[in-house]
Amino acid sequence: MTDTQTAKPKHGLLNFLLDFGPLLLFFVASRFGHSETDPVQGPLVGTAAFMIAIVVAMIVAKWKLGRISPMMKMSAVLVVGFGALTLWFRDFGFIQHKATAVYLLFATIILVGWLRSKPALKYLLEQAYDGLSDEGWLKLSLSWGLFFLGLAALNEIMIPLLTSDQYIAVKTFGLPLLTFLFAMANIPMLLKHGLKLSDEPPVPPQG
């Protein structure tokens, strides 16, 4: 059997749903769970839905794609861990600061790899850009590492300034849009280092 026959097809839409579906469900569940008498209820319902959704996303990824990326695994551990603390203490702050922990963890892994001249981002995503040179991978790792540091700082700034509903809306729609735009902004640099236009640029999942 040829490589073409055995290669797994790309699942662009499925990958997108697995990465951002749990976050969208978090937003919807928070809205439907909103209570005028208990302002914490909405975020708590959303947190529970987020925990379940990310576990389901991992199961679907294993079933349909045959793999679960290391980045998704780490995100799931933090989501479930901080989510459990959120539900136990009824404090939405745990899930808010969880995002900072996710961003800092990814930034640390990626930048330490960059300092050692090893493109950790390539292994975290388990998805290579066809034709991208080692230099291109290192530049991309530095770029994403610094971006995750910026997201961590931005998240901490947002927490005291936004209400829980505002925070959930920005996290669900604003930060993924910012991440997507950042990924697109890297493409010209990647093209200079061998990236082929037919490739789909992977976007790291949100914490």
Stockholm file with secondary structure:
# STOCKHOLM 1.0

chainA/1-207         MTDTQTAKPKHGLLNFLLDFGPLLLFFVASRFGHSETDPVQGPLVGTAAFMIAIVVAMIVAKWKLGRISPMMKMSAVLVVGFGALTLWFRDFGFIQHKATAVYLLFATIILVGWLRSKPALKYLLEQAYDGLSDEGWLKLSLSWGLFFLGLAALNEIMIPLLTSDQYIAVKTFGLPLLTFLFAMANIPMLLKHGLKLSDEPPVPPQG
#=GR chainA/1-207 SS CCHHHHSCCCCHHHHHHHHHHHHHHHHHHHHHTCCSSCTTHHHHHHHHHHHHHHHHHHHHIIIIISCCCHHHHHHHHHHHHHHHHHHHHTCTHHHHHHHHHHHHHHHHHHHHHHHTTCCHHHHHHTCCCTTCCHHHHHHHHHHHHHHHHHHHHHHHHHHHHSCHHHHHHIIIIIHHHHHHHHHHHTHHHHHTTTCCTTSCCCCCCCC
#=GC SS_cons         CCHHHHSCCCCHHHHHHHHHHHHHHHHHHHHHTCCSSCTTHHHHHHHHHHHHHHHHHHHHIIIIISCCCHHHHHHHHHHHHHHHHHHHHTCTHHHHHHHHHHHHHHHHHHHHHHHTTCCHHHHHHTCCCTTCCHHHHHHHHHHHHHHHHHHHHHHHHHHHHSCHHHHHHIIIIIHHHHHHHHHHHTHHHHHTTTCCTTSCCCCCCCC
//
